[in-house]
Amino acid sequence: LKGYAMAAVVYAAVAKQARLCLEPFKPHELSMMAWACATMHGRKQSGNNAGRRAAAALTRAAEEINVKEPPTLDIASLMVPIAVLAHKRLDDSSPQSLSNIAWSLATVDVLSRTAAKDFWYLGIVWPSG
């Protein structure tokens, strides 16, 4: 449990800072960042309790490794900028990168955001239609 606790706290801290420096990421790197974050964050549970449960789990994890103030993370604040950059780099993206980002956006349930919808429609739906 201690290893998981440390990973959860480190993940939240890294994800919070990563959104500030995504610009140099290549399409494949963006897709791997999105995939890793969606995998760590997990699927959104039904209802608004999901965010509170995730915050409570992070707090418990931080306490487990004696971190007094765990970092907070709004997953959309990381995933939406990834979608924006991926949208700009569609022509340079492989099908695997596109599918990783699409899966990640759906997994963390940010497809209601305009940038995520734009990526989804222009990157995934439109080319195959």
Beta strands, then each sheet from edge to edge (+ up, - down):
end
